[in-house]
Amino acid sequence: MKILLYITSFSLILLSCSGSKQVTKTSTGSTNKTHLDEQTYLKMKSLFIDAQAQKNIGNFDQAMSLFNRVLEIDPNNDAALFDQAMILDRKGEYEYALKKVEEAAQINPSNKWYQSLRAQLYSVFGKYDISEKIYEDLISADPDNFDFSYDLVSTQMQMGNFDKSIETLNKIEERTGFNEDIILQKKSLYLELQKPELALAEIQKLIDSNPKEARYHSMLLSIYAYEKNDEKIKETIANIKAIDPDDPSIKLFAYDYNMSQGDKEKATESLPEIFESSEINIDTKMDILLNLYNEAANDASQINSAYELIDILTRVHPNEAKSHAISGDFLLMDDRIEDARNAFKKASELDPSRIAVWNQLITLDAQLNKPEWLIEDTEVALELYPLTPSFYYYNAIANSQEQNYEKAVESLLAGKELVYNDDNLKVEFYSALGNNYHELKQYKESDKYFDKALNINQNNAIVLNNYSYFLSIRNEKLNEAESMAKLANQLQPNSVSYMDTYAWVLYVGGKYEESNIWIKKAMANGGDSSGVIVEHYGDILFRIGEKDLAITQWNKAKELGDFSEFLLDKISQKKIIE
């Protein structure tokens, strides 16, 4: 809903200006006065200022609590009630917001800001008739405040009462004089009412005000198209060309008109010219590309057509972040991941204020497995958006990959405090903390966070697998590790990594025959291409007495790479080295 804008000091003015000449004070200029001694009044004023400060920095819960303390001292403090209503409005708690602002308005019914918020909130609940009456009263009391008049127009449009909306706009126009925005609004409303002749009359006002303005003449085209008046369309295009032969509106109209007639091929022919024009704003071009994007989702052949237009777009609008962001969207659809990443990177540099672009960029850094890029981009993103937990998480993952485990833990500890109402993300943070604390050999902390993760989701296979593997490496809590590794395989029975972990936990626990069964499953499902798993297989074979086969597997692990620090000694000494 529309947020009511007001000066921060407004409520403070209400608080301080009334009764300030006497020791007995009232919190506002209302007729319902609460008599306070000087000390109590100063305490209340201090609480009010603190509440305002908390509200202004977004600490809404703390602000609400402080405003409640103000109201305990002065139940008739309409300014505090209004501020609470504003907070509840921002939080989307409209029912409670309306209750609070109604209380404020009962105490001080002449306050126009209270009444305006009442009207907005009644609109939220679809009670437009009440909103309309409030705005009409506000306009009667303050006819020079045109914001209320425009709010009344909006309310009447929501009611579907376009005739009344036009009446209100006419009244505004009578007071303000010629106003292009009002004329265009009336034109749209007349078309909604299927009165194209009146819409044309409004556009004619614009043309009469400036006959040489080609833009005004071009507004006639959509109305003539609505009327299917081809003769008038040709006449208007001729008039526009006489004023400006290169006017871009003609090209745009040709595109829209041919699309509306179902002639997509003819419409598409005009697109390169449209995109080459620097006079046509980028948002219009973006709308065309977004339509192409939706089509390309079902027809990949559209992507190449889009690339041609995107090349023009980035050349004509090189410093517009939107150009590069839409390019990234199409490249991503086309599975050109690194090219898409670079496009989003350029967009983020041109306009760092778009968090959606940062999300795409950082996700692609991770997908490309480029930890150095991920660290660089998340650090910049965190400066701009320090309250976004996913950026902390990705920063930690990248630092962990680079073996910067302490930095990873630092990011995870900071980010986990920002996770609210998202248990899955909490599990990710706790699991990553478990992994990184293990690498730092802070095993007590590692176990603590793995346990936290499992307390939220005891069936998270990744956590069960990692936790059990780390316990087996430390030769600790092996019964617990075995149970977790077994459950991970039950949850995801085809995971080679989980099979290997279960085999290794059994191996460490001395259950070599069972371990051999599970390591063979891992080998049969693709584990024979992993140096780590093949080395594990060799160790298990050695323990069950198959020493020659064990040495053969160790040599295979050496060829594959990714083996333990003991492997070469195992091969040379032909025995287990741990």
DAPEGI-V525574 format. One record per residue. N is the residue number from 1. PSI is psi in degrees with one decimal (NA if undefined). OMEGA is omega as a letter, one per 30 degrees, with the letter a starting at -180 (999 if undefined). Layout:
BEGIN
N,PSI,OMEGA ; N,PSI,OMEGA
END
This chain:
BEGIN
1,164.3,l ; 2,129.9,l ; 3,128.7,l ; 4,123.8,l ; 5,136.8,l ; 6,159.7,a ; 7,133.9,a ; 8,-37.8,a ; 9,-5.3,a ; 10,-49.0,a ; 11,-32.4,l ; 12,-35.5,l ; 13,-44.1,l ; 14,-39.4,a ; 15,-41.3,a ; 16,-21.7,a ; 17,-23.5,a ; 18,135.8,l ; 19,12.1,a ; 20,-11.4,a ; 21,-5.1,a ; 22,163.2,l ; 23,-37.2,l ; 24,120.7,a ; 25,157.5,l ; 26,147.2,a ; 27,-23.4,l ; 28,-177.0,l ; 29,20.2,a ; 30,167.0,l ; 31,-17.8,l ; 32,99.8,a ; 33,138.1,l ; 34,120.6,a ; 35,122.1,a ; 36,145.7,l ; 37,168.4,a ; 38,-45.6,a ; 39,-43.2,l ; 40,-40.6,l ; 41,-44.1,a ; 42,-37.3,l ; 43,-44.2,l ; 44,-43.3,a ; 45,-39.8,l ; 46,-42.6,l ; 47,-40.2,a ; 48,-44.4,l ; 49,-42.0,l ; 50,-39.9,l ; 51,-43.7,l ; 52,-43.1,a ; 53,-43.5,l ; 54,-39.1,l ; 55,-41.7,a ; 56,-24.2,l ; 57,7.8,l ; 58,7.0,l ; 59,73.7,a ; 60,-38.5,a ; 61,-43.4,l ; 62,-40.6,l ; 63,-43.9,l ; 64,-41.4,a ; 65,-42.1,a ; 66,-39.5,l ; 67,-33.9,l ; 68,-37.8,l ; 69,-36.5,l ; 70,-44.1,a ; 71,-24.0,l ; 72,-36.4,l ; 73,-42.7,a ; 74,89.4,a ; 75,-19.2,a ; 76,18.9,a ; 77,90.7,a ; 78,-29.0,l ; 79,-41.3,l ; 80,-40.6,l ; 81,-41.1,l ; 82,-43.3,l ; 83,-39.1,l ; 84,-40.0,l ; 85,-41.6,l ; 86,-41.7,l ; 87,-46.8,a ; 88,-35.8,l ; 89,-46.3,a ; 90,-31.9,a ; 91,-3.5,a ; 92,12.2,l ; 93,70.7,a ; 94,-34.9,a ; 95,-45.3,l ; 96,-33.2,l ; 97,-43.5,a ; 98,-40.3,l ; 99,-43.4,a ; 100,-45.0,a ; 101,-28.0,l ; 102,-40.6,l ; 103,-43.5,a ; 104,-42.4,a ; 105,-29.4,l ; 106,-36.4,l ; 107,-40.8,a ; 108,75.9,a ; 109,-17.0,a ; 110,-4.0,a ; 111,115.9,a ; 112,-28.9,a ; 113,-36.3,l ; 114,-45.0,a ; 115,-37.8,l ; 116,-43.3,l ; 117,-37.8,l ; 118,-48.2,a ; 119,-43.8,l ; 120,-42.9,a ; 121,-36.8,l ; 122,-33.9,l ; 123,-37.0,l ; 124,-37.9,a ; 125,9.9,l ; 126,12.8,l ; 127,67.0,a ; 128,-28.1,l ; 129,-38.4,l ; 130,-44.0,l ; 131,-44.7,a ; 132,-44.6,a ; 133,-40.9,l ; 134,-46.8,a ; 135,-38.3,l ; 136,-40.8,l ; 137,-39.9,l ; 138,-41.8,a ; 139,-38.1,l ; 140,-39.2,a ; 141,-29.1,a ; 142,72.7,a ; 143,-18.0,a ; 144,-4.5,l ; 145,94.5,a ; 146,-15.2,l ; 147,-41.3,a ; 148,-36.0,l ; 149,-42.5,l ; 150,-35.7,l ; 151,-36.9,l ; 152,-42.1,l ; 153,-47.3,a ; 154,-43.0,l ; 155,-44.4,a ; 156,-33.7,l ; 157,-40.4,l ; 158,-31.0,l ; 159,-12.9,a ; 160,12.4,a ; 161,77.0,a ; 162,-31.9,l ; 163,-43.7,l ; 164,-37.3,l ; 165,-42.7,a ; 166,-41.1,l ; 167,-44.5,a ; 168,-41.1,l ; 169,-37.1,l ; 170,-40.3,l ; 171,-40.1,l ; 172,-43.7,a ; 173,-36.1,l ; 174,-35.2,a ; 175,-32.5,a ; 176,-19.7,a ; 177,-165.3,a ; 178,128.9,a ; 179,110.7,a ; 180,-41.6,a ; 181,-41.1,l ; 182,-42.6,l ; 183,-44.6,a ; 184,-36.7,l ; 185,-43.2,l ; 186,-39.0,l ; 187,-45.2,a ; 188,-40.1,a ; 189,-39.3,l ; 190,-37.0,l ; 191,-37.1,l ; 192,-35.6,l ; 193,4.2,a ; 194,45.8,l ; 195,69.3,a ; 196,-29.1,a ; 197,-35.6,l ; 198,-33.5,l ; 199,-41.9,l ; 200,-37.7,l ; 201,-36.8,l ; 202,-44.1,l ; 203,-34.2,l ; 204,-32.2,l ; 205,-42.4,l ; 206,-44.2,a ; 207,-41.3,l ; 208,-31.6,a ; 209,-27.0,a ; 210,84.7,a ; 211,-21.2,a ; 212,5.6,l ; 213,103.9,a ; 214,-31.1,a ; 215,-38.6,l ; 216,-41.2,l ; 217,-37.1,a ; 218,-23.4,l ; 219,-20.6,l ; 220,-27.9,a ; 221,-45.0,a ; 222,-32.7,l ; 223,-41.9,l ; 224,-32.9,l ; 225,-38.8,l ; 226,-38.3,l ; 227,-6.6,a ; 228,41.4,a ; 229,82.8,a ; 230,-35.8,a ; 231,-45.2,l ; 232,-32.0,l ; 233,-47.8,a ; 234,-42.1,l ; 235,-43.2,a ; 236,-40.8,l ; 237,-39.9,l ; 238,-40.9,l ; 239,-41.0,a ; 240,-43.5,a ; 241,-31.2,l ; 242,-34.4,l ; 243,-46.0,a ; 244,100.1,a ; 245,-24.3,a ; 246,17.0,a ; 247,124.1,a ; 248,-19.2,a ; 249,-28.4,l ; 250,-43.7,l ; 251,-43.4,l ; 252,-41.9,l ; 253,-41.8,a ; 254,-41.8,l ; 255,-52.6,a ; 256,-42.0,a ; 257,-44.6,a ; 258,-35.2,l ; 259,-41.6,a ; 260,-25.6,l ; 261,0.1,l ; 262,8.9,a ; 263,76.6,a ; 264,-37.9,a ; 265,-45.6,l ; 266,-37.8,l ; 267,-42.1,a ; 268,-28.1,a ; 269,-28.5,a ; 270,-6.6,a ; 271,-45.4,l ; 272,-41.1,l ; 273,-41.3,l ; 274,-44.7,a ; 275,-26.8,l ; 276,-21.4,a ; 277,121.8,l ; 278,-11.6,l ; 279,-20.5,l ; 280,125.6,a ; 281,155.8,a ; 282,-29.5,a ; 283,-36.3,l ; 284,-43.0,l ; 285,-36.8,l ; 286,-39.7,l ; 287,-41.2,l ; 288,-44.6,a ; 289,-35.4,l ; 290,-36.6,l ; 291,-42.1,l ; 292,-37.2,l ; 293,-45.1,l ; 294,-37.2,l ; 295,-39.3,a ; 296,-24.5,l ; 297,-27.3,l ; 298,-10.4,a ; 299,96.5,a ; 300,-20.4,a ; 301,-19.5,l ; 302,-19.2,a ; 303,-43.2,a ; 304,-38.7,l ; 305,-39.1,a ; 306,-39.4,a ; 307,-39.6,l ; 308,-43.9,a ; 309,-36.9,l ; 310,-38.5,l ; 311,-42.2,l ; 312,-44.1,a ; 313,-47.5,a ; 314,-23.6,l ; 315,-41.3,a ; 316,-33.0,a ; 317,62.7,a ; 318,-24.5,a ; 319,13.4,l ; 320,121.2,l ; 321,-33.7,a ; 322,-36.5,a ; 323,-45.2,a ; 324,-30.8,l ; 325,-44.1,l ; 326,-32.3,l ; 327,-43.7,l ; 328,-39.0,l ; 329,-45.2,a ; 330,-40.4,l ; 331,-38.0,l ; 332,-41.5,l ; 333,-31.8,a ; 334,9.1,l ; 335,24.0,l ; 336,76.2,a ; 337,-49.1,a ; 338,-38.6,l ; 339,-39.7,l ; 340,-43.5,l ; 341,-43.6,a ; 342,-34.1,l ; 343,-44.1,l ; 344,-33.0,l ; 345,-45.4,l ; 346,-41.9,l ; 347,-40.0,a ; 348,-31.3,l ; 349,-37.8,a ; 350,-35.2,a ; 351,89.9,a ; 352,-4.4,a ; 353,-1.0,a ; 354,100.8,a ; 355,-29.2,l ; 356,-36.4,l ; 357,-42.3,l ; 358,-40.4,l ; 359,-44.6,l ; 360,-46.5,a ; 361,-48.4,a ; 362,-38.4,l ; 363,-40.7,a ; 364,-35.4,l ; 365,-45.4,a ; 366,-42.4,a ; 367,-35.6,l ; 368,-5.0,a ; 369,50.1,l ; 370,81.6,a ; 371,-31.7,a ; 372,-39.6,l ; 373,-42.2,a ; 374,-40.5,l ; 375,-47.2,a ; 376,-47.1,a ; 377,-38.0,l ; 378,-33.1,l ; 379,-40.6,l ; 380,-44.6,a ; 381,-37.9,a ; 382,-28.1,l ; 383,-35.0,a ; 384,-35.8,a ; 385,71.4,a ; 386,-4.2,a ; 387,15.7,a ; 388,105.1,a ; 389,-33.9,a ; 390,-30.7,l ; 391,-36.7,l ; 392,-41.2,a ; 393,-49.1,a ; 394,-35.7,l ; 395,-41.1,l ; 396,-43.1,a ; 397,-43.3,a ; 398,-43.9,l ; 399,-35.6,l ; 400,-42.1,l ; 401,-34.2,l ; 402,7.7,l ; 403,25.0,l ; 404,68.5,a ; 405,-35.4,l ; 406,-41.2,l ; 407,-37.7,l ; 408,-45.9,l ; 409,-40.3,l ; 410,-44.9,l ; 411,-41.4,a ; 412,-40.7,l ; 413,-38.0,l ; 414,-43.9,a ; 415,-34.6,a ; 416,-24.2,l ; 417,-12.4,a ; 418,1.0,a ; 419,119.1,l ; 420,136.8,l ; 421,37.1,l ; 422,84.3,a ; 423,-35.2,l ; 424,-42.3,l ; 425,-35.6,l ; 426,-43.4,l ; 427,-40.8,l ; 428,-44.3,l ; 429,-47.9,a ; 430,-41.0,l ; 431,-44.4,l ; 432,-37.2,l ; 433,-40.9,l ; 434,-44.3,l ; 435,-46.7,a ; 436,-37.3,l ; 437,-33.4,l ; 438,-45.6,a ; 439,-30.2,l ; 440,2.0,a ; 441,23.8,l ; 442,75.4,a ; 443,-32.4,l ; 444,-43.8,l ; 445,-38.7,l ; 446,-49.4,a ; 447,-38.7,a ; 448,-44.0,a ; 449,-32.1,l ; 450,-40.7,l ; 451,-39.8,l ; 452,-42.4,a ; 453,-43.5,a ; 454,-24.9,l ; 455,-30.1,l ; 456,-44.2,a ; 457,97.3,a ; 458,-8.2,a ; 459,26.4,l ; 460,107.6,a ; 461,-36.6,a ; 462,-45.5,l ; 463,-45.0,l ; 464,-42.9,a ; 465,-50.7,a ; 466,-44.3,a ; 467,-46.5,a ; 468,-38.3,a ; 469,-44.4,a ; 470,-38.3,l ; 471,-38.6,a ; 472,-37.6,l ; 473,-37.5,l ; 474,-6.6,a ; 475,44.0,a ; 476,149.4,l ; 477,50.5,a ; 478,-33.5,l ; 479,-42.9,l ; 480,-41.4,l ; 481,-41.3,a ; 482,-42.4,l ; 483,-41.7,a ; 484,-42.2,a ; 485,-38.3,l ; 486,-44.8,l ; 487,-39.3,l ; 488,-40.0,l ; 489,-30.9,l ; 490,-36.9,a ; 491,-38.6,l ; 492,83.0,a ; 493,-13.0,a ; 494,16.7,a ; 495,116.9,l ; 496,-41.9,a ; 497,-41.9,a ; 498,-36.8,l ; 499,-44.2,l ; 500,-43.5,l ; 501,-46.3,a ; 502,-42.7,l ; 503,-40.6,a ; 504,-37.7,l ; 505,-42.6,l ; 506,-39.8,l ; 507,-49.1,a ; 508,-33.7,l ; 509,2.9,l ; 510,9.4,a ; 511,72.0,a ; 512,-38.1,a ; 513,-45.5,l ; 514,-40.0,l ; 515,-39.4,a ; 516,-37.8,l ; 517,-45.1,a ; 518,-33.4,l ; 519,-31.4,l ; 520,-36.8,l ; 521,-42.2,l ; 522,-43.4,l ; 523,-39.7,a ; 524,-19.7,a ; 525,20.9,l ; 526,-3.5,l ; 527,-15.4,a ; 528,-3.7,l ; 529,2.9,a ; 530,124.2,l ; 531,-39.9,a ; 532,-47.7,a ; 533,-40.0,l ; 534,-39.6,l ; 535,-42.4,l ; 536,-41.9,l ; 537,-42.7,l ; 538,-43.4,l ; 539,-43.4,a ; 540,-42.5,l ; 541,-40.1,l ; 542,-41.9,a ; 543,-25.2,l ; 544,11.5,l ; 545,2.1,a ; 546,68.4,a ; 547,-39.6,l ; 548,-42.9,l ; 549,-34.3,l ; 550,-45.5,a ; 551,-36.7,l ; 552,-44.4,a ; 553,-35.8,l ; 554,-40.9,l ; 555,-34.9,l ; 556,-40.5,l ; 557,-38.5,l ; 558,-41.8,l ; 559,-36.3,a ; 560,-26.8,a ; 561,-178.4,l ; 562,59.8,a ; 563,173.5,a ; 564,168.0,a ; 565,-13.3,a ; 566,-9.0,a ; 567,-47.0,a ; 568,-36.4,l ; 569,-36.5,l ; 570,-43.3,a ; 571,-45.5,a ; 572,-36.0,a ; 573,-6.5,l ; 574,44.0,l ; 575,166.6,l ; 576,130.3,l ; 577,119.7,a ; 578,NA,999
END
